[in-house]
Amino acid sequence: MKKYFFIILIFFITYSSHAKDGIYYLDVNLLLNNSNSGKKIINKLKKINDKNILEIENYENDLKNQENEINKLKNIITEKELNEKIEDLKKKIKIYKEKKDEIFKNYNDLKNQELETFFKKITPIIEEYMKMNSITLIIEKKNIFIANANYDISEKLINFLNEKQKND
């Protein structure tokens, strides 16, 4: 009986030692921000976001200018004219809010689409890296409480990804 227990114990020790060697973690944000294809996506999204912010700020400034103009004319024009200008401003504010929501929705949709495309594109390269290095599992770094830094393959994978995409 002790003999069987000893054999089973050796089997589990051997199995667990092999399992540990194939598990690594990856910082996905680092991969996105430092890989060449990730940098292109980040720059593209930043340009679009900056353009959207500028457009929204310009529209806000126009609304503020119109509000200031109404405040200046408040005591000069008739109450009917004042109410018409206020109603016109309210309509423009409503249009502004709708446009702002649409801009942010479109940006978030584009961002999600770009990130999905990025990860679809790099997944086969990561799988190739896993096969070459006998890796059985890669866990995202943000889901790890504590781990040895030797199991972080982020930089190695970024270099491999950049090299593969340079050749393709």
C-alpha positions in Angstrom: 0.0 0.0 0.0 2.8 2.4 0.8 4.4 1.6 -2.5 1.3 2.7 -4.4 1.0 5.9 -2.3 4.7 6.7 -3.0 4.2 6.2 -6.8 1.1 8.4 -6.9 2.9 11.1 -4.9 5.8 11.1 -7.3 3.4 11.3 -10.2 1.6 14.4 -8.7 4.9 16.1 -7.9 6.2 15.5 -11.4 2.9 16.7 -12.9 2.7 19.8 -10.8 6.3 20.8 -11.6 5.7 20.5 -15.3 2.5 22.6 -15.0 4.3 25.4 -13.2 6.9 25.8 -15.9 4.2 26.4 -18.6 2.4 29.2 -16.8 3.4 32.8 -17.4 1.7 36.2 -17.2 1.5 39.1 -19.6 0.8 42.8 -19.1 -1.7 43.4 -21.9 -1.6 47.2 -21.5 2.2 47.2 -21.9 1.8 45.0 -25.0 -0.7 47.4 -26.5 1.3 50.5 -25.6 4.7 49.2 -26.6 4.2 47.0 -29.6 4.5 48.6 -33.0 1.0 47.8 -34.1 -0.4 48.8 -30.7 1.3 52.1 -30.9 -0.3 52.8 -34.3 -3.7 52.1 -32.9 -3.1 54.2 -29.9 -1.9 57.1 -32.1 -4.9 56.8 -34.4 -7.3 56.8 -31.6 -5.6 59.7 -29.9 -5.8 61.8 -33.1 -9.5 61.1 -33.4 -10.2 61.8 -29.8 -8.3 65.1 -29.9 -10.3 66.1 -33.0 -13.5 65.2 -31.2 -12.6 67.1 -28.1 -11.7 70.2 -30.2 -15.0 70.0 -32.0 -16.9 69.7 -28.8 -15.0 72.6 -27.2 -15.6 74.8 -30.2 -19.3 74.1 -30.0 -19.3 74.8 -26.3 -17.6 78.1 -26.9 -20.2 79.1 -29.5 -23.0 78.3 -27.0 -21.3 80.3 -24.3 -20.8 83.2 -26.7 -24.5 83.1 -27.6 -25.5 83.0 -23.9 -23.3 86.0 -23.2 -24.8 87.8 -26.1 -28.3 87.1 -24.7 -27.2 88.4 -21.3 -25.9 91.6 -22.9 -29.1 92.2 -24.8 -31.4 91.2 -21.9 -32.3 94.7 -20.9 -32.3 96.1 -24.4 -34.6 93.9 -26.4 -38.3 93.1 -25.8 -39.3 90.1 -23.6 -40.7 88.3 -26.6 -37.4 88.6 -28.5 -35.5 87.5 -25.4 -37.7 84.4 -25.0 -37.1 83.6 -28.7 -33.3 83.8 -28.3 -33.5 81.7 -25.1 -35.6 79.1 -26.8 -33.1 79.1 -29.7 -30.2 78.6 -27.3 -32.1 75.7 -25.5 -32.5 74.0 -28.9 -28.9 74.4 -29.7 -27.9 73.0 -26.3 -30.1 70.0 -26.9 -28.5 69.5 -30.3 -25.1 69.9 -28.7 -25.8 67.2 -26.1 -27.1 64.8 -28.7 -24.1 65.4 -30.9 -21.7 65.0 -28.0 -23.2 61.7 -27.0 -23.1 60.5 -30.6 -19.4 61.5 -31.0 -18.4 59.7 -27.8 -20.5 56.6 -28.8 -18.9 56.5 -32.2 -15.4 56.9 -30.7 -16.0 54.1 -28.2 -17.3 51.8 -31.0 -14.3 52.6 -33.1 -12.0 52.0 -30.1 -13.5 48.6 -29.3 -13.4 47.6 -33.0 -9.7 48.6 -33.3 -8.8 46.8 -30.1 -10.7 43.7 -31.2 -8.9 43.7 -34.6 -5.6 44.2 -32.8 -6.1 41.2 -30.5 -7.4 39.0 -33.4 -4.2 39.9 -35.4 -1.8 39.2 -32.6 -3.4 36.0 -31.2 -1.8 33.7 -33.7 1.6 35.2 -33.1 1.1 34.8 -29.4 0.1 31.1 -30.0 3.2 30.6 -32.1 5.3 32.1 -29.2 3.6 29.8 -26.8 4.4 26.7 -28.9 8.1 27.8 -29.4 8.6 28.2 -25.7 6.4 25.3 -24.4 4.0 27.6 -22.6 0.7 26.1 -21.7 -1.1 29.1 -20.1 -0.7 32.9 -20.2 -2.6 34.9 -17.6 -3.2 38.6 -17.8 -1.1 40.5 -15.2 -4.0 42.5 -13.8 -5.6 39.2 -12.6 -2.6 38.2 -10.5 -2.2 39.1 -6.9 1.5 38.4 -6.6 4.0 36.5 -8.8 7.6 36.1 -9.4 8.9 38.5 -12.0 10.6 35.7 -13.9 7.2 34.6 -15.1 6.5 37.9 -16.8 6.9 37.5 -20.5 5.6 40.9 -21.5 8.8 42.4 -22.8 9.8 39.1 -24.6 6.5 38.9 -26.2 6.5 42.5 -27.3 9.9 42.0 -29.0 8.7 38.8 -30.6 5.5 40.5 -31.8 7.4 43.5 -33.3 9.9 41.2 -35.0 7.1 39.0 -36.5 5.1 41.9 -37.7 8.2 43.6 -39.2 8.7 40.4 -41.3 5.1 40.1 -42.4 
